[in-house]
């Protein structure tokens, strides 16, 4: 039974108060993260800045990330930035640690809030109907999705190969008042972990994953998207309960399109009744109303 596929859809994270994408153009974006404004490069932004002279200097920033031609880069600060600070996502009462890293990232992808809203509502509906919900979050990074799922009432298994990211997830859970929530924190290679879970007989009602293009596992295992994604997906299918709630794939690589992700989910879950939606996830630009595309997603969800 093939799940119906909806046309690609753009979904926008537009309910933030502590975060704003203020402006973007000329390969850079200016963002407000709580009390601090950062300027960072973004390869998607190939249009000019609105209403300014081409090449004009950015202003009104606290931290500016300069990319190095040798790889990586460094932050320039106009005033001393703290090592880290907190911002909140008020609609779900979540709080996250922000820490500008040497690779331009801050530890949070704010566009994903639109997915937190979506699966949080599905978890709450299932919990209200008396159902326990278990979620597996693979390549979980600093755990924003893990915390959002736990806040909605799910038990969550958070898996990432980087010990520092898993520790950061635990910090985010504590900041959100979820230190005692049923979250398992696992440092492991995602594919190997899924296989071990299958042998242990564990099952999950929902799966979230954000697979990278390339990566290495906790003990040096090599991950390559084209070679290993389908293999991982089939292992995850075997981990689903008989009545799964949802399956979410996020991606930040040009190697996947929304249609490819939709096709993967349709092939993977053809025996289950459900609906597939795929498209881009984006952020609104405060200055001129544009939408900055920030990645792609594919959602399978059980029919109501």
C-alpha positions as CSV (number, residue, x, y, z in Angstrom):
1,X,0.0,0.0,0.0
2,X,1.8,3.1,-1.2
3,X,1.4,6.2,0.9
4,X,0.0,9.3,-1.0
5,X,2.6,11.9,-1.7
6,X,1.8,15.6,-1.4
7,X,3.4,18.1,-3.7
8,X,6.6,19.8,-2.3
9,X,5.7,22.4,0.3
10,X,7.7,25.2,1.8
11,X,7.3,25.4,5.6
12,X,8.5,28.4,7.5
13,X,9.5,28.8,11.2
14,X,7.9,32.1,11.9
15,X,6.9,31.8,15.6
16,X,10.3,32.8,17.2
17,X,10.6,35.7,19.6
18,X,14.2,35.3,20.8
19,X,15.6,34.6,17.3
20,X,15.2,36.8,14.1
21,X,16.8,36.5,10.7
22,X,17.3,40.3,10.3
23,X,18.8,40.6,6.9
24,X,20.7,38.6,4.3
25,X,22.5,39.1,1.0
26,X,25.9,38.9,-0.6
27,X,26.5,35.5,0.8
28,X,25.9,36.6,4.4
29,X,23.0,36.6,7.0
30,X,22.5,38.8,10.0
31,X,20.7,37.2,12.9
32,X,19.6,38.2,16.3
33,X,20.2,35.4,18.9
34,X,18.6,36.8,22.1
35,X,20.7,39.8,23.1
36,X,23.4,39.3,20.5
37,X,23.5,39.9,16.8
38,X,25.7,37.6,14.6
39,X,26.7,37.8,10.9
40,X,27.5,34.4,9.3
41,X,28.1,33.2,5.7
42,X,25.5,31.1,4.0
43,X,26.1,29.6,0.5
44,X,22.4,29.8,-0.4
45,X,22.4,33.6,-0.3
46,X,23.6,34.5,-3.8
47,X,21.4,37.6,-4.2
48,X,22.5,41.1,-3.3
49,X,21.6,42.9,-0.1
50,X,18.5,44.9,-0.3
51,X,18.8,48.7,-0.5
52,X,22.6,49.0,0.1
53,X,25.6,49.7,-2.1
54,X,27.1,46.4,-3.4
55,X,29.9,45.3,-1.1
56,X,28.9,47.7,1.7
57,X,30.0,46.8,5.2
58,X,27.6,45.2,7.5
59,X,26.7,47.1,10.7
60,X,24.9,46.6,14.0
61,X,26.6,43.2,14.8
62,X,28.3,41.8,17.9
63,X,30.0,38.9,16.2
64,X,31.1,38.4,12.6
65,X,32.3,35.1,11.2
66,X,35.1,35.3,8.6
67,X,35.6,32.2,6.6
68,X,39.2,31.1,5.9
69,X,40.3,29.9,2.4
70,X,42.1,27.1,4.2
71,X,38.9,25.9,5.8
72,X,37.0,26.8,8.9
73,X,37.3,30.4,10.0
74,X,37.1,32.7,13.1
75,X,34.8,35.1,14.8
76,X,35.5,38.9,15.0
77,X,33.8,40.5,18.0
78,X,32.9,44.2,18.4
79,X,32.1,43.6,22.1
80,X,33.1,40.7,24.2
81,X,30.7,37.8,23.6
82,X,30.0,35.3,26.4
83,X,31.2,31.8,25.8
84,X,27.5,30.8,25.7
85,X,24.1,32.2,26.4
86,X,20.4,31.1,26.3
87,X,17.5,31.7,24.0
88,X,14.0,30.3,24.4
89,X,11.4,29.1,21.9
90,X,8.3,30.4,23.7
91,X,5.6,28.5,21.8
92,X,6.9,25.2,23.3
93,X,8.5,26.6,26.4
94,X,11.9,25.3,25.4
95,X,15.3,26.9,26.2
96,X,18.6,26.2,24.4
97,X,22.3,26.9,24.9
98,X,23.8,29.0,22.2
99,X,27.6,28.8,21.7
100,X,29.3,30.2,18.5
101,X,31.7,27.5,17.3
102,X,34.8,27.7,15.1
103,X,32.8,26.2,12.3
104,X,30.3,29.2,12.3
105,X,27.5,27.2,13.9
106,X,25.8,28.2,17.1
107,X,24.4,24.8,18.2
108,X,20.9,25.4,17.0
109,X,19.1,25.4,13.7
110,X,16.1,27.7,14.3
111,X,14.3,26.8,11.1
112,X,13.6,23.3,12.6
113,X,11.1,24.9,15.0
114,X,8.5,24.3,12.4
115,X,9.1,20.6,12.7
116,X,9.1,20.7,16.5
117,X,5.7,22.2,16.3
118,X,4.5,19.5,13.9
119,X,5.7,16.4,15.7
120,X,5.0,17.9,19.1
121,X,1.4,18.3,18.2
122,X,1.3,14.7,17.0
123,X,2.9,13.4,20.1
124,X,0.5,15.3,22.4
125,X,-2.5,14.1,20.4
126,X,-1.4,10.5,20.8
127,X,-0.7,11.0,24.5
128,X,-4.1,12.5,25.0
129,X,-5.6,9.4,23.5
130,X,-3.7,7.3,26.1
131,X,-0.8,6.1,24.0
132,X,2.8,6.0,25.2
133,X,5.1,7.4,22.5
134,X,8.7,6.4,22.0
135,X,11.0,8.4,19.6
136,X,14.4,7.6,18.2
137,X,16.4,10.7,17.2
138,X,19.4,9.8,15.0
139,X,22.3,12.2,14.2
140,X,20.6,14.2,17.0
141,X,23.3,16.9,17.3
142,X,22.6,19.2,20.3
143,X,19.2,17.7,20.9
144,X,16.7,20.4,20.0
145,X,14.3,17.8,18.5
146,X,15.0,15.5,21.4
147,X,14.0,18.1,23.9
148,X,10.9,19.1,21.9
149,X,9.7,15.5,21.7
150,X,10.3,15.0,25.4
151,X,8.5,18.2,26.2
152,X,5.5,16.9,24.3
153,X,5.4,13.8,26.4
154,X,7.5,11.2,24.5
155,X,10.3,9.0,25.8
156,X,13.3,9.7,23.5
157,X,16.5,7.9,22.6
158,X,19.0,10.5,21.4
159,X,22.0,9.2,19.3
160,X,25.0,11.1,18.0
161,X,28.6,10.0,17.3
162,X,30.0,13.1,19.0
163,X,30.2,13.0,22.8
164,X,30.2,16.7,23.0
165,X,27.0,17.0,21.1
166,X,25.3,14.5,23.4
167,X,26.5,16.4,26.4
168,X,25.1,19.6,24.9
169,X,21.7,17.8,24.4
170,X,21.7,16.9,28.1
171,X,22.3,20.6,28.9
172,X,19.5,21.7,26.7
173,X,17.1,19.2,28.4
174,X,18.1,20.7,31.8
175,X,17.6,24.2,30.6
176,X,14.1,23.3,29.4
177,X,13.2,21.7,32.7
178,X,13.5,18.2,31.4
179,X,16.5,16.9,33.4
180,X,14.4,14.1,34.7
181,X,12.6,13.3,31.4
182,X,12.8,9.8,29.9
183,X,15.7,10.5,27.5
184,X,18.4,8.0,26.8
185,X,21.7,9.7,25.8
186,X,23.8,7.5,23.4
187,X,27.2,8.2,21.9
188,X,27.4,5.8,19.0
189,X,27.5,5.3,15.2
190,X,23.8,5.5,14.2
191,X,23.8,2.6,11.8
192,X,25.5,0.2,14.3
193,X,23.2,1.4,17.1
194,X,20.1,0.7,15.0
195,X,21.3,-2.8,14.3
196,X,22.0,-3.4,18.0
197,X,18.5,-2.1,18.9
198,X,17.0,-4.5,16.5
199,X,18.8,-7.4,18.1
200,X,17.6,-6.2,21.5
201,X,14.1,-6.2,20.3
202,X,13.4,-2.5,20.9
203,X,10.7,-0.7,19.0
204,X,9.9,3.0,18.4
205,X,6.7,4.7,17.5
206,X,8.5,7.5,15.6
207,X,11.9,8.2,14.1
208,X,13.7,11.5,13.4
209,X,17.0,11.7,11.6
210,X,19.2,14.4,10.1
211,X,21.8,12.5,8.1
212,X,25.0,14.3,7.1
213,X,26.6,14.0,3.7
214,X,29.8,12.6,5.3
215,X,30.7,11.7,8.8
216,X,32.5,9.4,11.2
217,X,31.1,7.2,13.9
218,X,32.2,7.1,17.5
219,X,35.1,4.7,16.7
220,X,36.0,6.0,13.3
221,X,33.3,4.4,11.1
222,X,32.8,6.2,7.8
223,X,29.4,7.4,6.8
224,X,28.6,8.4,3.2
225,X,25.0,9.5,2.4
226,X,24.7,7.8,-1.0
227,X,26.1,4.5,0.2
228,X,24.5,4.2,3.7
229,X,21.2,6.1,3.9
230,X,19.0,3.4,2.4
231,X,20.7,0.8,4.5
232,X,20.0,2.9,7.6
233,X,16.4,3.5,6.6
234,X,15.7,-0.2,6.2
235,X,17.1,-0.9,9.7
236,X,14.9,1.9,11.1
237,X,11.8,0.5,9.4
238,X,12.4,-2.8,11.3
239,X,12.5,-0.7,14.5
240,X,9.1,0.8,14.0
241,X,6.1,-0.5,16.0
242,X,3.1,-2.0,14.2
243,X,1.3,1.4,14.4
244,X,4.0,4.0,13.8
245,X,3.2,7.7,14.4
246,X,5.6,9.5,12.1
247,X,9.0,9.4,10.3
248,X,10.9,12.6,9.7
249,X,14.0,13.1,7.6
250,X,15.9,16.4,7.6
251,X,18.8,17.1,5.2
252,X,21.2,20.0,4.7
253,X,22.9,18.7,1.6
254,X,22.4,19.5,-2.1
255,X,22.8,15.8,-2.7
256,X,19.2,15.2,-1.8
257,X,16.1,16.9,-3.1
258,X,12.6,16.9,-1.5
259,X,11.4,14.6,-4.2
260,X,14.2,12.1,-3.5
261,X,13.3,12.1,0.2
262,X,9.6,11.6,-0.6
263,X,10.5,8.7,-2.9
264,X,12.6,7.1,-0.2
265,X,9.8,7.4,2.4
266,X,7.2,6.0,-0.1
267,X,9.4,3.0,-0.8
268,X,10.3,2.5,2.8
269,X,6.8,2.7,4.3
270,X,4.6,1.4,1.4
271,X,3.0,-1.2,3.7
272,X,1.7,1.5,6.1
273,X,-1.3,3.7,5.6
274,X,-0.1,7.3,5.8
275,X,0.7,10.6,4.1
276,X,4.0,11.9,2.9
277,X,4.9,15.6,2.6
278,X,8.3,16.9,1.4
279,X,9.7,20.3,0.7
280,X,11.9,23.0,1.9
281,X,12.2,24.5,5.4
282,X,12.9,28.2,5.7
283,X,13.1,31.3,7.8
284,X,11.5,34.7,7.2
285,X,13.8,37.6,6.5
286,X,12.6,40.6,8.7
287,X,14.0,43.3,6.4
288,X,12.2,42.5,3.2
289,X,10.0,39.5,3.7
290,X,12.0,37.0,1.7
291,X,12.2,33.4,2.8
292,X,15.7,32.0,3.2
293,X,15.6,28.2,2.4
294,X,17.6,26.3,5.1
295,X,17.3,22.7,4.1
296,X,14.8,20.1,3.1
297,X,12.5,17.7,4.9
298,X,10.4,14.7,4.3
299,X,7.6,13.6,6.6
300,X,5.6,10.5,6.7
301,X,2.7,10.5,9.2
302,X,0.0,8.0,9.9
303,X,-3.5,8.9,8.7
304,X,-5.8,10.3,11.5
